[in-house]
């Protein structure tokens, strides 16, 4: 199932479900936050780590940033 999000970009709801399950079990359920500001800061740090440093088996053990920027560097056929 697909839908629109932020400026009419498509997203896949099953992918979003997986990422939020990962966020909850790997981060949110293992920490204690005193306020919303602290939780937001911690999530920003976690997402930076998740995208830039955490290897993903489904991405051939690359990081999401490596895959994204690798695809950006490939010129599109005319």
URGIDA-V366637 format. One record per residue. N is the residue number from 1. PSI is psi as a letter, one per 30 degrees, with the letter a starting at -180 (NA if undefined). Layout:
# URGIDA-V366637
N/PSI
N/PSI
This chain:
# URGIDA-V366637
1/k
2/l
3/l
4/k
5/k
6/j
7/h
8/g
9/k
10/k
11/l
12/j
13/f
14/e
15/e
16/e
17/e
18/e
19/e
20/e
21/e
22/e
23/e
24/e
25/e
26/f
27/d
28/e
29/f
30/g
31/l
32/k
33/k
34/f
35/l
36/e
37/e
38/e
39/e
40/e
41/e
42/e
43/e
44/e
45/e
46/e
47/e
48/e
49/e
50/e
51/e
52/f
53/f
54/k
55/k
56/k
57/e
58/f
59/h
60/h
61/h
62/l
63/l
64/e
65/e
66/e
67/e
68/e
69/f
70/e
71/f
72/f
73/f
74/j
75/k
76/k
77/k
78/NA
